[in-house]
Amino acid sequence: MSTLVFLTVIGAAVLHASWNALIKSGADKRVSMGAMVLGHLPIALIALIFVPLPKVDSWPFIIAGIVLHMGYQLFLLQSYKIGDLTQVYPIARGSAPLLVTSFSFLVLGVALTSVQLAAVLFIGLGIVSLGLVRWPNGVHNARAAMLALGTGCFIAAYSIIDGVGARLAGSALSYYSYLTIGNCSLMALYLYTTGPSTLRDIATKGRIAFVFGGGASFLAYALVTWAFTKAPIALVTALREVSIVFALLIGVLFLKERLNVIKVVSVMFTIIGVVLLGSGEN
């Protein structure tokens, strides 16, 4: 991985943790999530002026990506309704490289090195221990952990799909622009059918999330999609999860979430696993 790609993915990680914190901090998380997703649309439409049409072979991947990104956003929304950023984010993001590696090993028959196996173990321990996080009343927040793990499954799936699709498209920005237009359309339809007032609230209460959240989110994943075309997908997936560190800092410093020993140890295990997974990539 070149220095440019490395720094690009790190920058995307910072942006990603930031917009997740914006969603989590919103009083109405449905409005915040909807505003963030719909905030992609103006940028994507402008991008279409400068990019070619994606190649035909990439369109099945674009369609699959639209569905997977929508599933990811809905699971993430539900996770943040009941769980802390410092619990949900590490499980969702940390499980993605674990799942991508497991898929490669179990389904694709890719051989794993001892370093990669160690990475899987560290990430697994980190994720399982985060499931032990309790609410202030002492009750385990297992539902938030399970929703976050479901979110991680969607992240792993769309990472593989988008990595292959962007390469087939001939232009990473073209691929993601068309994908996000479809994603925005699907999100708008979902919001309208499940609560039309949400769209009206986005125009008033959700303007910050629309502009800043949408901008940060679009740029973050556009950069990652480009990186998928320049480096191994599993390596990019692993590296971008250093966003876990930024999410932990934001959650504690700005959202005033409680920091305890379980969270610290769990996140450290997850980060060690991510670093090992990246360093062990062939």
Buried (B, 14 or more C-beta within 10 A) or exposed (E): BEEEBBEBBBBBBBBBBBBBBBBBBBEBBBBBBBBBBBBBBBBBEEBBEEBEEBBEEBBEBBBBBBBBBBBBBBBBBBBBBBBBBBBBBBBBBBBBBBBBBBBBBEEEEEEBEEBBBBBBBBBBBBBBBBBBBBEEEEEEBEEBBBBBBBBBBBBBBBBBBBBBBBBBBBBBBBBBBBBBBBBBBBBBEBBEEEBEEBBEBBEEBBEBBBBBBBBBBBBBBBBBBBBBBBBBBBBBBBBBBBBBBBBBEBBBEEBEBEBEEBBEBBBBBBBBBBBBBBEBBE
